[in-house]
Amino acid sequence: MLKIVVAFIFGVIIGASGPQYAVLGWYSLIPWGLVAVALGTWGNKREALRSGAIYGFSLSFAFLVAGYTGTRSLVSRFPFFVILALFGAVCGVALSALGYYLKLRFARPPTAI
């Protein structure tokens, strides 16, 4: 449960601050992806995938809400933002799965006593 809460909080903080540094263009995706990979290295496979999905969804949704400057009401845009945030969740799952794979690949085997 703690990992899910941490993933959600990181997603909201990074996503809400995203419009401030979006002038970097696609380079702003690098820290987002690195956090998802780091979440994948934390815990077992199920926790890694779940926290990656929560992180990707909350990051995408917070980024869209924080950067919205349209004339229509923000609430009317929520269904569209949810659909886009689901894509963010898929990306978060993929990157956290990569982090989990890297953890398994490069972790030292336990030593026998």
Secondary structure, DSSP 8 states (H G I E B T S, - for coil): -HHHHHHHHHHHHHHHHGGGSGGGGGGGHHHHHHHHHHHHTSS-HHHHHHHHHHHHHHHHHHHHHHT---SS-HHHHHHHHHHHHHHHHHHHHHHHHHHHHHHHHHS------
